């Protein structure tokens, strides 16, 4: 599953789907809204481009790290502290491949997927500067 969506995802379901007869490791990354003096986080995406970029990243990771499955779900909309932002579930024959593939995916997302986040505080809000080439942080 590769998705940019507002709804949360069943992480357990993704983990179960990632298990195949040749799976030796499943690695899960769950990026969560943390309490960093914020009330909520607002995430926006250029969805068509973001989805295509996530598909490309998943394909690249699969090839480079011999992954058996890749799921990436990035949420958008308003999220409260404790909610899931980004879920990555990868499976591979060996843990080294699964860990390396997961790390590759998160770093590639940070660098090249047009998704912006705004931290909403009691005093207003601030766009968090991004690392990707589509503008270092959206202004609004």
N, C-alpha and C positions, 0 to 999 in steps of 0.2 A: 504494500500500500504506500503510495506516494500521494500526500495530500496537503493542501493549505486550506484550513477550515476553522470555523468558529467552535464547533462541538468538540468536547473532550473525546478521548479514545480509550478503548478497552486494552490496556497494556498487556494484561494477562492473555487476552485473545491473540495479540500479536506474537507474544512469546510462544504460545502453543503452536501457532501456524508456522513459526520459524524452525521448529524442530522437525528434522528429517532423519532418515535412517543413518545418513552419513554425518550428521551434525555432532560435533564434539564440544562446541561452545556456542552460547548465545550471550551477547553483550547488549545491555540495555542502558541507554542514556536518557535520563528524564530531567530536562531543564525546567525549573520551577520558579515562579514569581516569589522572590524572597522579600522579607520585611527589611527594607533598607531605607527606612523613614518614608515609605510610600504607602498609599492607600490602595491603589490599583495600578495596573499597567495596561496601556492601550497599544495594540499591535496592528499595524497596517501593512499591506503587501500589494505589490503590483502582481496580482495573482497569476495571470497567464504566464508571465515571464518567470515568476518564482517557481511555479510548478514545473516548467520546462527545465529550469536550472537544477531543481531537486532531482528530476529524472536523470539528467546528465551526470550529476554527482553520484547517484546510486549506481549507474552503469559503470562509471570510472572506478568506483570503489570495488564493485563486484569483480571487474577484470584484474585490477592491480593486486587485490588481496585474496583472490580466490574465494569470495563470499558465496554462500549458498542461498541466502536470502537477505533482503534489505527492505526495511520499512522506515519511512520518514514521515512524520506528521507534525506540521508547524501550525500552531493555532494563531488566529487573529481575533480582533475584537477586544473588549474589556475583560481583563482577568484579575481576580483577587489574589492577595497573598496566599500562597500555598497551592495555587492551580498550576497545572501542566502547561508549559509553553511549547516545548519541543520534545518529541519522543523519537528516538532512533533505536531500532532493534535490528541487530545483524546476527547472522549465524554463519559459522564456518566449520571446517573439519577440525581446526585447532584453535586454541585460545589466542595465540599470537596473532593469527590472521584476523580474528574477530575483534580484538582490541585495536589493532592497527587500522582496520577498516572503519571502525566507529570513530576513532580520533580523526582520521582523514575526512570523514563526512562532516563532523562538527566544524572543523577548521575551514573546509570549503564553503560551508553554509555562511559562516561569519564573513568570509571574504567576498562572496559573489552573488548572494541571493537578495533581491530587493524587498527586504522586510525591515520595517522601522518600528522602534518601540519608544513610547512616551511614558515616563514615570509620572504618575499623578500623585501629588502630595497634598497635605492640608493647605498649603500655601499656593497651590496652582499645579504646574506641571513643567516638565522639561523633556525635550527629545534627547535620547541617548545617542551620542555620536556613533555612527556605524563604521565598520571596517571595509565594507564592500565598495566597489567602484561606482555604484549608482548614486553617489553623493554621500559624503561623510556626514550622515545624520540628516534627517528630514527636519525642516523647520515648519512650524505651524502655529 
